Structure formats: C-alpha cells, structure tokens
Amino acid sequence: MAITKEKKISYISVVGDFKRLQIIGSEIIKENNNVIAEKEIAFFISPDEVFSDRKESQELPELEKAKINELIELLWTDKLKTEYKTFKEAKVTKFT
C-alpha cells in the first residue's frame, strides 16, 4: 500500500498592472495509484518575491516550477520590479 502525494498546477493567471501571478492547482493523495483525497491549492506571487524561496516552490514538481519560472522571466522585467517597489513604498508612506 503505497501512499503518494503530488501537486499539479491547473491554472496560472496574470493579475493587475504589476503582473502578479495567481497559481491555482491541486494536491492529490493516492493510495495504490487510486485518488483518495484531493484539495485545492492557491497562492499569489508578486514581482518583489523570489519564487524559489517560497514554500510553495519547494513542494512543486520540477516541470510545474519551470512553467512558473518561465512566466516570471517573461513578465517581470527590471523596470516592472522597480515600479512595483516604488508603488509599495508609496503605499507604506501614505499610511504611516
């Protein structure tokens, strides 16, 4: 009786002007290759984050990580990262 757990990404969307990534997928638990439980997973990644440092990154299969990293490289230019940082700093200043 082998019990396995795997995570699969089913949907990645680009959200807002700063191109945050919304990741939706599932965690599947199998016993003898039969699904016995499944739950939805969802999280966001922002341009000021390092995806490989996130817990969610550590738990994904290499192919799923590669898909996300490819999008990050394509969408998050240095200019966008700088603009996002400026935006966040302005928000903090506004409320302090």
MILOLUM-115223 format. One line per field, with one value per residue: residue in three letters; x, y, z of N, C-alpha, C, O, CB in turn. Coordinates in Angstrom, 2 decimals, padded with zeros to 5 digits. Each point is the difference from the previous one (the first is absolute). Glycine has a CB too. Layout:
! residues N
res <- (ALA,...)
n_east <- (X,...)
n_north <- (Y,...)
n_up <- (Z,...)
ca_east <- (X,...)
ca_north <- (Y,...)
ca_up <- (Z,...)
c_east <- (X,...)
c_north <- (Y,...)
c_up <- (Z,...)
o_east <- (X,...)
o_north <- (Y,...)
o_up <- (Z,...)
cb_east <- (X,...)
cb_north <- (Y,...)
cb_up <- (Z,...)
//
This chain:
! residues 96
res <- (MET,ALA,ILE,THR,LYS,GLU,LYS,LYS,ILE,SER,TYR,ILE,SER,VAL,VAL,GLY,ASP,PHE,LYS,ARG,LEU,GLN,ILE,ILE,GLY,SER,GLU,ILE,ILE,LYS,GLU,ASN,ASN,ASN,VAL,ILE,ALA,GLU,LYS,GLU,ILE,ALA,PHE,PHE,ILE,SER,PRO,ASP,GLU,VAL,PHE,SER,ASP,ARG,LYS,GLU,SER,GLN,GLU,LEU,PRO,GLU,LEU,GLU,LYS,ALA,LYS,ILE,ASN,GLU,LEU,ILE,GLU,LEU,LEU,TRP,THR,ASP,LYS,LEU,LYS,THR,GLU,TYR,LYS,THR,PHE,LYS,GLU,ALA,LYS,VAL,THR,LYS,PHE,THR)
n_east <- (000.83,002.12,-001.52,000.93,-000.39,-000.34,-000.09,-001.76,000.82,-003.36,001.43,002.97,-002.35,002.39,-001.54,000.25,001.11,001.67,-000.93,-001.54,000.87,-003.27,001.96,-003.21,001.54,-001.53,001.95,-000.59,-000.01,000.72,-000.89,001.90,000.71,-002.60,000.16,000.26,-000.40,-000.66,000.97,-000.55,003.23,-001.16,003.13,-000.45,002.82,-000.10,001.86,000.94,000.27,002.97,-002.74,002.39,-001.40,-002.81,000.13,-000.73,003.01,-000.05,-002.61,001.06,000.70,002.77,-002.71,-000.83,002.79,-000.29,-002.74,001.25,002.64,-001.63,-001.53,002.62,001.23,-002.56,-000.32,002.72,001.10,002.10,-002.79,-001.55,002.05,-000.34,-003.13,000.01,001.86,-001.89,-002.53,001.25,000.93,-002.95,-001.20,002.00,-000.64,-003.11,000.36,002.47)
n_north <- (-001.19,001.72,002.20,001.44,002.77,000.67,003.09,-000.37,003.21,-000.59,002.97,001.43,002.52,001.87,001.20,002.94,001.71,-002.54,-002.36,-000.87,-002.79,-000.17,-002.86,-001.15,-002.82,-001.83,-000.43,-002.79,-001.39,-002.36,-002.07,-001.39,003.03,001.09,003.39,-000.99,003.25,001.93,002.45,001.97,000.27,003.07,001.11,002.84,-000.74,003.31,000.38,-000.66,-003.46,-000.95,-001.69,-001.09,001.29,-001.76,-002.23,-000.01,-000.78,-002.56,-001.22,000.08,-002.99,001.49,000.61,002.21,001.53,000.33,001.60,002.11,000.56,000.77,002.29,001.23,000.48,001.52,002.17,001.10,002.38,000.29,001.45,-001.86,000.39,003.15,-000.09,-001.79,001.97,002.46,-001.50,-000.58,002.98,001.12,-001.98,000.98,003.05,-000.43,-001.10,002.02)
n_up <- (000.00,-002.40,002.09,-003.00,001.42,-003.32,000.67,-002.80,-000.28,-000.53,-000.58,-000.81,000.51,-000.92,002.93,-001.71,-001.97,001.14,-002.44,003.23,-001.50,000.91,000.54,-000.56,000.91,001.30,002.40,-002.04,003.14,-002.41,002.26,-002.60,-001.96,002.11,-000.23,003.33,-000.85,-002.48,002.08,-002.45,000.23,-000.15,000.04,-001.20,-001.29,000.99,-002.53,003.12,-000.68,-000.46,-001.66,001.71,002.78,-000.52,002.33,-003.08,-000.78,001.82,-001.57,-003.28,-000.92,-000.48,-001.47,002.11,-000.14,-003.11,000.20,001.89,-001.62,-002.65,001.52,001.20,-002.83,-001.09,002.24,001.09,-002.53,002.26,-000.56,001.99,002.38,-000.05,000.14,002.63,001.62,-000.49,001.10,002.78,000.54,-000.42,002.20,002.23,-000.39,000.41,003.01,001.49)
ca_east <- (-000.83,000.81,-000.74,000.79,-000.61,000.54,-000.66,-000.11,-000.52,-001.01,-000.34,000.86,-000.50,000.76,-000.97,000.29,001.04,001.32,000.14,000.11,-000.44,-000.91,000.22,-001.05,000.24,-000.52,000.87,-000.68,000.55,-000.39,000.41,000.06,-000.34,-001.39,-000.15,-000.79,-000.31,000.48,-000.40,000.45,001.04,000.02,000.88,000.48,001.41,000.17,001.31,001.08,000.30,000.83,-000.86,000.70,000.06,-001.33,-000.33,-000.76,000.95,000.70,-000.92,-000.48,000.89,000.89,-000.69,-000.90,000.87,000.55,-001.05,-000.13,001.23,-000.01,-000.88,000.67,001.05,-000.64,-000.85,000.53,001.20,000.59,-000.83,-001.22,000.37,000.26,-001.30,-000.75,000.65,-000.39,-001.42,-000.13,000.56,-000.94,-001.14,000.44,000.16,-001.32,-000.75,000.75)
ca_north <- (001.19,001.21,001.27,001.07,001.32,000.80,001.29,000.34,001.32,-000.07,001.32,001.12,001.23,001.21,000.89,001.41,000.74,-000.46,-001.37,-001.04,-001.30,-000.77,-001.41,-000.86,-001.40,-000.94,-000.96,-001.28,-001.10,-001.28,-001.26,-001.00,000.72,000.45,001.26,-000.14,001.35,001.08,001.32,001.10,000.89,001.27,001.00,001.08,000.36,001.39,000.28,000.22,-001.27,-000.99,-001.18,-001.19,000.09,-000.25,-001.38,-000.62,-000.40,-001.20,-001.15,-000.29,-000.76,000.84,000.49,001.07,001.15,000.54,000.80,001.25,000.76,000.51,001.18,001.05,000.58,000.70,001.13,000.90,000.72,000.83,001.21,-000.33,-000.23,001.32,000.68,-000.65,000.40,001.40,-000.04,-000.49,000.99,001.12,-000.45,-000.02,001.39,000.60,-000.46,000.11)
ca_up <- (000.00,-000.11,000.01,-000.62,-000.03,-001.10,-000.24,-001.42,-000.29,-001.04,-000.53,000.37,-000.60,000.23,000.62,000.26,-000.70,000.41,-000.51,001.03,-000.50,000.84,-000.31,000.54,-000.34,000.98,000.66,-000.18,000.79,-000.60,000.62,-001.08,-001.23,000.02,000.73,001.22,000.48,-000.85,000.48,-000.83,000.50,-000.72,000.58,-000.86,000.03,-000.39,-000.60,000.98,000.66,-000.68,000.02,000.52,001.46,000.57,000.38,-001.10,-001.04,000.44,-000.01,-001.35,-000.89,-000.80,-001.20,000.42,000.34,-001.25,-000.64,000.75,-000.20,-001.37,000.01,000.77,-000.86,-001.10,000.41,001.03,-000.42,001.05,000.07,000.74,001.40,000.59,000.13,001.08,001.24,000.22,000.35,001.38,000.91,000.05,000.82,001.40,000.40,000.07,001.17,001.24)
c_east <- (000.87,-000.90,000.94,-000.77,000.65,-000.79,000.04,-000.59,-001.02,-000.26,001.01,-000.57,000.90,-000.99,000.56,001.17,001.40,000.21,000.31,-000.51,-000.90,000.11,-001.11,000.27,-000.60,001.13,-000.78,000.71,-000.56,000.47,-000.10,-000.51,-001.47,-000.10,-000.88,-000.35,000.58,-000.45,000.59,001.11,-000.04,000.95,000.36,001.51,000.10,001.41,001.13,000.39,000.95,-000.76,000.68,000.14,-001.33,-000.21,-000.72,000.92,000.66,-000.87,-000.48,000.99,000.82,-000.69,-000.93,000.80,000.52,-001.02,-000.11,001.23,000.09,-000.88,000.65,001.06,-000.59,-000.67,000.68,001.34,000.55,-000.82,-001.26,000.30,000.25,-001.30,-000.82,000.58,-000.39,-001.45,-000.19,000.54,-000.93,-001.21,000.36,000.11,-001.35,-000.71,000.79,000.08)
c_north <- (001.25,001.23,001.07,001.30,000.77,001.30,000.28,001.40,-000.15,001.34,001.03,001.23,001.16,001.07,001.41,000.58,-000.51,-001.49,-001.02,-001.30,-000.66,-001.45,-000.81,-001.43,-000.91,-000.86,-001.31,-001.07,-001.30,-001.15,-001.07,000.58,000.41,001.26,-000.23,001.36,001.02,001.31,001.06,000.77,001.28,000.96,001.04,000.12,001.42,000.24,000.25,-001.27,-000.85,-001.33,-001.21,000.01,-000.35,-001.47,-000.73,-000.50,-001.32,-001.26,-000.40,-000.88,000.95,000.59,001.17,001.26,000.67,000.87,001.37,000.87,000.60,001.25,001.16,000.69,000.84,001.31,001.02,000.60,000.79,001.27,-000.26,-000.20,001.33,000.77,-000.59,000.40,001.44,000.09,-000.44,001.01,001.19,-000.36,000.03,001.42,000.66,-000.35,000.06,001.42)
c_up <- (000.00,-000.05,-000.55,000.04,-001.14,-000.12,-001.49,-000.12,-001.12,-000.67,000.51,-000.68,000.38,000.45,000.16,-000.78,000.31,-000.27,001.09,-000.60,001.03,-000.47,000.68,-000.46,001.05,000.57,000.00,000.82,-000.58,000.86,-001.08,-001.32,-000.12,000.85,001.23,000.61,-000.97,000.60,-000.91,000.69,-000.83,000.72,-001.06,000.12,-000.56,-000.54,000.98,000.73,-000.85,000.11,000.61,001.52,000.66,000.30,-001.14,-001.11,000.36,-000.15,-001.40,-000.77,-000.89,-001.23,000.33,000.37,-001.26,-000.72,000.66,-000.20,-001.40,-000.09,000.74,-000.86,-001.12,000.43,000.91,-000.41,001.18,000.20,000.82,001.48,000.72,000.21,001.15,001.36,000.36,000.44,001.45,001.02,000.15,000.85,001.49,000.53,000.22,001.32,001.30,000.49)
o_east <- (000.37,-000.92,001.13,-001.23,001.23,-001.16,001.01,-000.93,000.28,-000.57,000.29,-000.19,000.64,-000.97,001.07,000.67,000.90,000.99,000.87,-000.92,000.36,-000.25,-000.22,000.35,-000.94,001.03,-001.12,001.22,-001.21,001.05,-001.07,-000.74,-000.42,000.53,-001.12,-000.89,001.02,-001.14,001.05,-000.02,-000.31,000.04,-000.15,000.58,-000.55,000.92,001.17,000.80,000.05,-000.12,-000.63,000.24,-000.05,000.48,000.27,-000.27,000.19,000.52,-000.70,001.20,-000.42,000.23,-000.07,-000.40,000.06,000.36,-000.07,-000.12,000.53,000.37,-000.08,000.07,000.55,000.09,-000.26,001.06,-000.68,-000.17,-000.37,-000.76,-000.40,-000.19,-000.65,-000.74,-000.32,-000.33,-000.76,-000.60,-000.13,-000.52,-000.80,-000.45,-000.17,-000.73,-000.49,000.60)
o_north <- (000.52,000.09,000.15,000.02,000.01,000.08,-000.23,000.36,-000.62,000.06,000.05,000.02,000.00,000.28,000.19,-000.68,000.12,-000.58,-000.86,000.01,-000.14,-000.30,000.12,-000.24,000.37,-000.23,-000.07,-000.17,-000.16,000.06,-000.21,-000.65,000.46,000.06,-000.49,000.10,-000.24,000.14,-000.19,000.19,-000.04,000.04,-000.25,-000.35,000.30,-000.76,-000.04,000.04,000.12,-000.57,-000.75,-001.04,-000.23,-000.87,-001.17,-001.02,-000.86,-001.10,-001.00,000.06,001.14,001.16,000.97,001.12,001.23,001.04,001.03,001.20,001.09,000.99,001.15,001.23,001.04,001.01,001.19,-000.48,000.19,000.48,000.81,000.46,000.17,000.62,000.74,000.27,000.28,000.77,000.62,000.19,000.55,000.84,000.44,000.29,000.79,000.82,-000.46,000.27)
o_up <- (001.05,-000.81,000.45,000.08,-000.14,000.38,-000.67,000.71,-001.03,-001.09,001.20,-001.21,001.06,-000.70,000.58,-000.78,-000.82,000.45,-000.16,-000.82,001.16,-001.17,001.20,-001.16,000.71,-000.63,000.50,-000.10,-000.17,000.64,-000.58,-000.75,-001.06,001.11,-000.12,000.84,-000.65,000.44,-000.61,001.22,-001.19,001.23,-001.20,001.03,-001.06,000.29,-000.39,000.95,-001.22,001.08,000.74,000.61,001.21,-000.72,-000.27,-000.63,-000.86,-000.13,-000.14,000.23,-000.24,-000.33,-000.75,-000.34,-000.08,-000.56,-000.68,-000.22,-000.18,-000.64,-000.46,-000.04,-000.36,-000.69,-000.13,000.39,001.01,001.12,000.85,000.85,001.15,001.05,000.74,000.94,001.16,000.91,000.75,001.06,001.10,000.74,000.83,001.11,000.93,000.55,001.04,001.04)
cb_east <- (-002.18,002.72,-002.57,002.37,-001.71,001.92,-000.36,000.66,001.89,-000.45,-002.75,002.26,-002.99,002.76,-002.05,-001.57,-002.39,-000.98,-000.09,000.63,001.74,-001.35,002.75,-002.05,003.03,-003.24,002.31,-001.98,001.42,-000.96,000.27,000.42,002.25,-001.37,001.39,002.01,-001.04,001.08,-001.19,-002.25,001.77,-002.42,001.06,-002.78,001.35,-002.62,-002.42,-001.61,-002.29,002.35,-000.50,001.00,001.80,-001.34,-000.44,-001.67,000.21,000.79,-000.01,-002.43,-001.22,001.67,000.19,-001.28,000.60,001.11,-001.18,-001.34,000.59,000.00,-001.91,-000.49,000.91,-000.45,-001.61,-002.24,-000.18,002.45,001.26,-000.20,001.40,002.44,000.68,000.19,002.25,001.99,000.19,000.79,002.43,001.27,000.00,001.69,002.33,000.59,-000.76,000.72)
cb_north <- (-001.77,-001.37,-000.85,-001.69,-000.03,-002.17,001.10,-002.80,001.77,-001.94,-000.68,-001.50,-000.88,-000.90,-002.16,000.27,001.85,002.35,001.84,001.67,-000.10,002.29,000.21,002.15,000.27,000.20,001.84,000.85,001.61,000.96,000.93,-001.17,-001.71,-002.43,001.83,-002.30,-000.56,-001.61,-000.66,-000.02,-001.91,-000.39,-001.44,001.57,-002.75,001.46,000.96,002.29,-000.04,001.80,001.64,000.92,001.96,002.84,001.89,002.52,003.27,002.51,001.70,002.12,-003.08,-002.55,-003.27,-002.84,-002.36,-003.05,-003.13,-002.35,-002.57,-003.32,-002.66,-002.50,-003.00,-003.22,-002.74,-000.86,-000.03,-001.39,-000.07,-001.53,-002.40,-000.57,-000.26,-002.21,-001.85,-000.04,-001.11,-002.54,-001.27,-000.09,-001.89,-002.45,-000.68,-000.92,-001.00,-002.24)
cb_up <- (000.16,-000.39,001.56,-001.56,002.65,-001.59,002.97,-001.35,001.76,002.34,-001.30,001.49,-001.01,-001.04,000.62,002.99,000.86,001.28,-001.96,002.73,-002.52,001.55,-001.42,001.16,-001.91,-000.57,000.97,-002.23,002.29,-002.92,002.92,002.44,000.01,-001.41,-002.03,-000.43,003.05,-002.50,002.99,-002.24,001.96,-002.05,002.85,-000.80,000.79,001.44,-001.48,-000.68,002.35,-000.55,-002.75,-002.76,-001.46,-000.54,002.69,001.17,000.29,001.73,002.40,-000.23,000.25,001.12,-000.23,001.17,002.22,000.36,000.10,001.91,001.85,-000.25,000.38,002.19,000.90,-000.40,-000.08,001.35,-003.39,-001.66,-003.09,-002.92,-001.78,-002.17,-003.21,-002.47,-001.64,-002.63,-003.14,-001.92,-001.75,-003.02,-002.73,-001.50,-002.19,-003.06,-002.56,-001.70)
//
